[in-house]
Amino acid sequence: MGLSAVALSAFFIWRRYRMESKAKQTISSQKDVIENLQKELHHRIKNNLSIIDTFVEVVKDEFKDKKFEEKLTELQNRIQSINEIHKQLYTNTDVTHLNMKKYIHSLTSLITTSLNSEIPIKQNIDESVHLNANQSFPVGLIINEFLTNSIKYAFPKKTGSITIEMNKTEESYHLLIADNGKGLPKGFDINTTPSFGLRIIKTLSQQLKGTFELLSENGYYRRALRLAALGPVSWT
């Protein structure tokens, strides 16, 4: 009787192990399918955005006006800031979160190349900072708008530098985007500025449930953003 009880117990333990093992295999298989579908989605969006970028490039050739070309280049940079996210997520092992150090490095390279800028951009991005795709899109666009504005207007003598810093504490993320250019004009008001780029930054900050400040101190062109979207997150 004792041996029978032991054998019966062993059978049920073995059966439960087999069932749990099979369930884990099924979950793992489904996870792989979902990740592959997400990768395929990122790949298709990336290709579609590249096609749109090509269309814009073709349109640029039809206009001789320098202002049209500049505006279309800015539009292309916005497209590229989104496209770069899909590109990196497609090649990442993690298809839902983006390494911000790698993303910001690629993004700044794309922007400076498109604007033919030689203004150095100092980057100090914490390797541990990862954001999901929904958070990365507006952050990337905010960085794009700041860099574009700085490169175009902050350095009349073509000298100076731009700084991007991003780090993570136990409870928050911190982002600093600044330049040491000529600063903001007297009487500047973010609420009345006609600048499309700055209005985009303000709108995206609101989308992230954050607030937006633009400061100019001693010729130091600084923007500060405080967000609540990731918990107690501050961008200084």
C-alpha positions in Angstrom: 0.0 0.0 0.0 2.9 2.3 0.9 4.6 1.7 -2.5 1.3 2.2 -4.3 0.7 5.5 -2.6 4.3 6.6 -3.5 3.8 5.5 -7.1 0.5 7.3 -7.3 1.9 10.5 -5.8 4.9 10.3 -8.2 2.5 9.9 -11.1 0.5 13.0 -10.2 3.7 15.0 -9.7 5.0 13.9 -13.0 1.7 14.7 -14.7 1.5 18.2 -13.1 5.1 18.8 -14.2 4.3 17.8 -17.8 1.2 20.1 -17.8 3.2 23.1 -16.4 6.0 22.4 -18.9 3.6 22.3 -21.8 1.9 25.5 -20.6 5.3 27.2 -20.4 6.2 26.1 -23.9 2.8 27.3 -25.2 3.3 30.7 -23.5 6.8 31.0 -24.8 5.6 30.1 -28.3 2.9 32.7 -28.2 5.3 35.3 -26.8 7.6 34.6 -29.8 4.7 35.0 -32.2 3.6 38.3 -30.6 7.2 39.7 -30.7 7.6 38.7 -34.3 4.4 40.4 -35.2 5.5 43.5 -33.3 8.8 43.4 -35.2 7.0 43.1 -38.5 4.8 46.0 -37.6 7.8 48.2 -36.8 9.5 47.1 -40.0 6.4 48.0 -42.1 6.0 51.4 -40.4 9.7 52.1 -40.9 9.5 51.4 -44.6 6.3 53.5 -45.0 7.9 56.4 -43.3 11.0 56.0 -45.5 8.7 56.2 -48.6 7.1 59.4 -47.3 10.5 60.9 -46.7 11.4 60.1 -50.3 8.3 61.8 -51.5 9.2 64.9 -49.5 12.7 64.8 -51.0 11.2 64.7 -54.5 9.0 67.7 -53.7 12.1 69.7 -52.5 13.6 69.4 -55.9 10.6 71.2 -57.4 11.1 74.4 -55.4 14.0 76.8 -55.8 13.0 78.9 -52.8 15.4 78.3 -49.9 12.6 78.8 -47.3 10.6 76.0 -48.8 13.6 73.7 -48.8 14.3 74.5 -45.1 10.7 73.8 -44.0 10.7 70.6 -45.9 14.0 69.5 -44.4 12.5 70.2 -40.9 9.5 68.1 -41.8 11.9 65.3 -42.9 13.7 65.5 -39.6 10.5 65.1 -37.7 9.7 62.0 -39.8 13.2 60.7 -39.2 12.9 61.2 -35.4 9.8 58.8 -35.5 11.3 56.5 -38.0 14.5 56.0 -36.0 12.3 54.6 -33.1 10.7 52.0 -35.3 14.1 51.2 -36.8 15.7 50.5 -33.4 12.7 48.6 -32.0 12.7 46.4 -35.1 16.3 45.4 -34.4 16.1 45.3 -30.6 15.6 42.2 -28.6 13.1 44.2 -26.5 10.5 45.4 -29.0 8.6 47.6 -26.6 11.3 49.8 -24.9 14.0 52.0 -26.4 17.5 52.6 -25.1 17.6 56.4 -25.0 21.3 56.7 -25.2 21.5 54.9 -28.5 18.4 56.6 -29.8 19.5 60.2 -28.9 22.9 59.5 -30.4 21.4 58.4 -33.7 18.8 61.2 -33.7 21.4 64.0 -33.2 23.6 62.5 -35.9 20.6 62.6 -38.4 19.7 66.2 -37.5 23.2 67.6 -37.7 23.8 65.9 -41.0 20.5 67.1 -42.6 21.2 70.7 -41.4 24.9 70.6 -42.4 25.8 71.7 -38.9 29.2 71.5 -37.3 28.0 72.7 -33.9 29.2 70.1 -31.4 26.6 68.3 -29.3 27.8 67.1 -25.9 25.8 64.0 -24.8 25.7 62.5 -21.4 22.9 59.9 -21.5 22.6 57.2 -18.7 22.8 53.8 -20.3 20.0 52.5 -18.0 17.4 54.9 -19.3 14.8 53.1 -21.3 11.4 54.5 -22.4 8.5 52.7 -24.0 7.6 53.7 -27.6 4.7 55.9 -26.6 7.0 58.0 -24.4 9.9 57.9 -26.9 7.9 59.5 -29.7 7.2 62.9 -28.1 10.6 63.0 -26.3 12.3 62.4 -29.7 10.3 65.2 -31.3 11.0 67.6 -28.5 14.7 67.0 -28.8 14.5 67.4 -32.6 12.7 70.7 -32.3 15.1 72.1 -29.8 18.2 71.1 -31.8 16.7 72.5 -35.0 15.9 75.8 -33.4 19.3 76.0 -31.7 21.3 75.2 -34.8 19.3 77.7 -36.9 19.1 80.7 -34.5 21.3 80.4 -31.5 24.8 80.6 -33.1 25.1 83.6 -35.5 28.9 83.2 -35.4 28.6 79.4 -35.9 30.5 78.8 -32.6 29.3 77.3 -29.4 27.9 74.0 -28.3 24.7 72.1 -27.4 24.3 69.9 -24.4 22.0 66.9 -23.9 22.0 65.1 -20.6 19.6 62.4 -19.4 19.8 60.3 -16.3 17.8 58.2 -14.0 17.3 58.3 -10.2 15.4 56.0 -8.0 12.1 57.9 -8.6 12.6 60.1 -11.6 14.3 60.8 -14.9 16.1 64.0 -15.7 16.6 65.6 -19.1 18.7 68.7 -19.8 18.8 70.2 -23.3 20.6 73.5 -23.6 22.9 75.6 -25.7 25.4 78.4 -24.9 24.2 80.5 -27.8 22.9 84.1 -27.9 19.8 83.3 -25.8 16.2 84.4 -26.2 15.3 87.9 -27.4 14.0 90.5 -24.9 10.3 90.2 -24.3 10.1 86.7 -25.5 6.8 85.0 -24.6 6.2 81.3 -25.2 2.5 81.8 -25.2 2.6 84.3 -28.1 5.6 83.1 -30.1 4.9 82.3 -33.8 7.6 79.6 -33.7 6.0 76.3 -34.9 8.7 74.2 -33.3 8.3 75.7 -29.8 4.6 75.3 -30.1 5.1 71.6 -30.9 7.3 71.3 -27.8 4.6 72.9 -25.6 1.9 70.6 -27.1 4.0 67.5 -26.7 4.8 68.4 -23.1 1.0 68.6 -22.4 0.6 65.3 -24.2 3.0 63.8 -21.7 1.1 65.5 -18.9 4.0 67.7 -18.2 4.8 71.5 -18.0 7.2 73.4 -20.2 9.5 76.3 -19.4 11.9 78.1 -21.7 14.6 80.2 -19.9 17.5 82.4 -21.1 20.2 83.2 -18.5 23.4 85.1 -19.4 23.2 84.0 -23.0 22.6 80.4 -21.9 19.6 79.1 -23.9 17.9 76.6 -21.7 14.6 74.7 -21.8 13.1 72.9 -18.8 10.4 70.3 -18.9 8.7 68.6 -16.0 6.6 65.5 -16.7 4.4 63.3 -14.6 3.8 60.7 -17.3 6.4 58.3 -15.9 5.6 58.9 -12.3 7.5 61.7 -10.5 9.6 62.5 -13.5 11.5 65.9 -13.9 13.2 67.2 -16.9 15.4 70.1 -16.0 
